[in-house]
Amino acid sequence: MNDRVTPPMHALPDGEAEISLVVRLPWEDVARLGQEAGRLAAQMQRPVTLDEAVSNRLRSTRPAAAHAKPAGEQPAAVTSSSASVASLPRLNGTA
């Protein structure tokens, strides 16, 4: 039996994809996301959701053209259920 769960994925008109998933975060990280959303809302002069803040943070820190690497050079997928968000970029701009 296949125990992998594939999250819903939707193609977007701009050529990107949207994947829905659940991530468990400590309250401190949620607070940082709120601060990021506040900064982004001030910059964009409109309300911003935590989803938008996360998306913006991930977009602003990903390496350029990572998707264009040959298949042999792709980073290995994280399959461990004990994997954490510690490897994601910190919201305050530090690694």
ABEGO torsion letter per residue (X at the ends): XBABBBBBBBBBAAGBBBBBBBBBBBAAAAAAAAAAAAAAAAAAGBBBBAAAAAAAAAAAABBBGAAABBAAABBBBBABAABBAAABBBAAGBX
